[in-house]
Amino acid sequence: MERVSKDVRTFLQKWLDKSVKKYVGKMDGHENGHLYDLIIGGVEKPLIQIVLEETHGNQTQAANILGINRNTLRKKIQDLNIQCQKKI
């Protein structure tokens, strides 16, 4: 399990390094790119949707996988307008 976790972190770090450098290079110091909001906004919603799909809509299980409180997950579902349907 630790090996998989380390591999995922390494992959994410490499992807982020490449993507952020490219984005910052294109900004050329002329604008406020809101990079933090852009990355978090682009990753958070699909991440939650995928985990909810994999847990068949079980919010308690999804929250545990994500490492967040179930009430926090419910708020994010509402704020991000995620359609959460239980699969039978």
C-alpha positions in Angstrom: 0.0 0.0 0.0 2.8 2.4 0.9 4.5 1.7 -2.5 1.3 2.6 -4.4 0.9 5.8 -2.3 4.5 6.8 -3.1 4.0 6.1 -6.8 0.9 8.2 -6.9 2.6 11.1 -5.1 5.5 10.9 -7.5 3.2 10.9 -10.5 1.2 13.9 -9.2 4.3 15.9 -8.3 5.8 15.4 -11.8 2.5 16.2 -13.5 2.0 19.3 -11.3 5.6 20.4 -11.8 5.3 20.2 -15.6 1.8 21.8 -15.7 2.6 24.7 -13.3 5.8 25.6 -15.0 4.0 25.7 -18.4 1.2 27.8 -16.9 3.5 30.3 -15.1 5.7 30.6 -18.2 2.7 31.6 -20.3 1.6 34.2 -17.8 4.9 36.0 -18.2 4.3 37.9 -15.0 1.5 40.1 -16.5 -1.6 38.8 -14.8 -3.0 37.3 -11.7 -3.7 33.8 -12.9 -5.4 32.5 -9.7 -3.4 29.3 -10.1 -4.4 27.9 -6.7 -8.2 28.2 -7.5 -7.7 27.0 -11.0 -6.0 23.7 -9.9 -8.2 23.0 -6.9 -11.3 23.8 -8.8 -10.2 21.6 -11.7 -9.4 18.6 -9.5 -11.8 18.8 -6.5 -15.2 18.2 -8.3 -14.1 15.3 -10.6 -12.2 13.7 -7.7 -15.3 13.7 -5.5 -17.5 12.6 -8.4 -15.2 9.6 -9.1 -15.0 8.5 -5.5 -18.8 8.8 -5.1 -19.3 6.7 -8.2 -16.9 4.1 -7.0 -18.7 3.9 -3.6 -22.1 3.8 -5.3 -23.1 7.0 -3.7 -22.1 6.0 -0.1 -21.1 9.3 1.3 -19.7 7.9 4.5 -17.4 5.5 2.6 -16.5 8.3 0.1 -15.6 10.7 2.9 -13.4 8.0 4.5 -11.6 7.4 1.2 -11.1 11.1 0.7 -9.9 11.6 4.3 -12.5 14.3 5.1 -15.5 14.5 7.4 -18.8 13.3 6.0 -20.4 16.7 6.8 -17.5 18.4 4.8 -18.2 16.1 1.9 -21.9 16.9 2.0 -21.1 20.6 1.9 -18.8 20.2 -1.0 -21.4 18.1 -2.9 -23.8 21.0 -2.4 -21.3 23.8 -3.1 -20.0 22.1 -6.3 -23.5 21.1 -7.4 -22.6 17.4 -7.7 -25.4 15.1 -8.5 -25.1 12.2 -6.1 -27.2 9.2 -7.0 -27.1 5.9 -5.3 -26.6 2.9 -7.6 -28.6 -0.2 -6.9 
